[in-house]
């Protein structure tokens, strides 16, 4: 599937993206999807995989790098700013509306992992979005506060907040604030810190399985206090009467976050379980991605009418 490198503005920051246009675009404006990547990811990884496969099924798709990350602009590098991440989705919708290949009345969002939470927040405040779907929904604020499985000792996050405050003070004094390293050195260390979920994240981001040179291995410390009071699920009721689909791996330890978002949704809503899959399995394993893409195709075909399965 051919792709075009494009850029658009998001609150004054240049965002880099890959645009995929189906071969039948000349037949008239098509439905379009904005696809967001997991936390620390880039458009060349799982979001690009989904964008490409959905374009092959008749959708114009746009996979972008979040501001401060990948090939997008913004300083400090590695900043996870939840408000900006939501703005990135809205700016991507605005960009799609400038494309003659896109039907302005048929735009949807697809968020993967952290972008799952951000896409729900973006859809809640942007009526141009007709339908939203997520894969392996996660909310970084909940994950940092409570852990991937929701059982983390609150003292862990308090320690991170202390470090974030220290970094802000250092920066104010003209000193190097440092960064928060996201991954340990070995799979064994990852298992000790995060169990099987930790190992899977390490294997995807830090080995030949899925590593990419622009995928961040750190976060700017101020990301932590920006995430502290953020809740992407707060406004989920505003998405209704528009539909919400969440695709979750049957073995995902993060499933509780998707369930919480599901409980808040007021319009048509569905959780679709992928048998045997973990959270990270849905990033790159064909045996799990294929049924997920099939479900997404049917869902967006129904709610962005005019696409055939």
C-alpha positions, 0 to 999 in steps of 0.5 A, a space after each residue: 500500500 503506497 504511503 505519502 509523508 505529510 506534516 500538519 500543525 498541532 497547536 503550533 507544533 509540526 506533526 509528522 504523519 504517513 497518509 495511506 490512500 486506497 487505489 479507489 480514491 478517484 471514485 469519490 471521497 472516502 471514509 477516513 481514519 486517524 490512527 494513534 500509536 502506543 506510548 513511546 511508539 512511532 508511526 512506523 510501528 503498530 499504528 502504521 500496521 493498522 493504518 496500512 491494513 485498513 487502507 487496503 480495505 478502503 479507508 484513507 488512513 493517517 498514522 502520526 507521531 505524537 508531538 515531542 516524539 518520533 519525527 514530529 517537532 516539540 521540545 523537550 523531546 520525549 514529553 508525554 503531554 496528555 492535552 497535546 496528545 488529544 490536540 494531535 488527534 483533533 489536528 489530524 482530523 483537521 488535516 484530513 478535512 483538507 484532503 479531497 480524497 476524504 469525505 468530511 462526514 465519515 471520519 473516525 478515530 482509532 487509538 492503540 494502547 495510550 492512544 486508546 485513552 487519548 482517542 476517547 478524550 479527543 472524540 468526546 470533544 470533537 463532533 467531526 468524529 463519527 465513530 471511535 475504536 480502540 485496541 488494547 486501551 490504556 490510560 497512561 495516567 492510570 498506568 503510572 498511578 496504579 500500574 498496568 494491572 491496577 494493583 501498584 502501591 501508591 508510594 511508587 507514583 508518589 516517588 515519581 512525583 518527587 522526581 518530577 518536581 526535582 527535575 523542574 527545579 533543576 531546569 529552573 536553575 539551569 541544570 540538566 533535569 534528566 529523563 525517566 528511563 522507560 525500559 530496563 537493560 534486560 528481559 529478566 529485569 523487565 520481568 522482575 519489574 512488570 511480570 509478563 506484561 513488562 517482558 512483552 513491552 521490553 521485547 517489542 520496543 527493545 529487540 528486533 521484534 518491534 524496535 525502531 530508532 525513533 521510538 522513545 526509550 525515555 520520557 521527560 520528567 515533567 510528563 509525570 506531573 502533567 499526567 497526574 491529574 489527567 483523566 481521558 475517561 472523564 468526558 467519555 459520556 459526551 461521545 454518545 450517541 456516537 459509537 465506541 468499540 474497544 478491542 481487547 486481548 483476552 489475556 491483557 492485564 490492562 483490560 480493566 481500563 477499557 472496562 472502565 471506559 466502557 462503563 462510562 460510554 452512553 451511546 452504542 458501545 461494544 467490547 470485543 475480546 481477541 481470544 488468547 491475546 495479551 495487550 502487546 500481542 495486538 501490536 504485531 502478531 498476525 494471528 491477533 491483528 487479523 481478527 482485530 482488523 476484520 472487526 474494525 473494518 466491519 465496525 467502521 463500515 457500518 458507522 462510516 457508511 459506504 465501505 464494504 467488508 
